[in-house]
Amino acid sequence: MAHDRAPHASSSLHDLARKAVHTPKLLTKEEVLRLAEHVLKGGEHASEVEREAAKKATHNPEGVTAEEIALLGKKTAGEG
């Protein structure tokens, strides 16, 4: 519809985080990059493992494992 609003950025990030936790291999390259960038921006709150997974994802988003994607999703959702 013409008057529908685009989803708010934080809610779409929350939806993306949920998708990463439940179906990590269905994320696109761009979605993995978005999660990684979000985790790296809050770097002091991320663990070393989370930061390493995020760095790996920024360099090679297609080479990240499902477990690493889920880790980024959990951190983004506030579970990490």
SULNORVEN-V612618 format. One record per residue. N is the residue number from 1. PSI is psi in whole degrees, 0 to 359 (none if undefined). Layout:
N & PSI
N & PSI
This chain:
1 & 154
2 & 333
3 & 7
4 & 139
5 & 151
6 & 149
7 & 147
8 & 145
9 & 317
10 & 324
11 & 324
12 & 327
13 & 321
14 & 317
15 & 320
16 & 318
17 & 318
18 & 318
19 & 320
20 & 324
21 & 318
22 & 324
23 & 66
24 & 326
25 & 355
26 & 355
27 & 145
28 & 168
29 & 317
30 & 322
31 & 320
32 & 317
33 & 319
34 & 317
35 & 315
36 & 315
37 & 322
38 & 316
39 & 318
40 & 328
41 & 329
42 & 39
43 & 322
44 & 343
45 & 346
46 & 145
47 & 170
48 & 319
49 & 317
50 & 318
51 & 319
52 & 319
53 & 320
54 & 319
55 & 317
56 & 318
57 & 325
58 & 330
59 & 326
60 & 77
61 & 334
62 & 348
63 & 7
64 & 138
65 & 163
66 & 323
67 & 321
68 & 321
69 & 316
70 & 323
71 & 315
72 & 321
73 & 317
74 & 319
75 & 318
76 & 323
77 & 354
78 & 11
79 & 345
80 & none
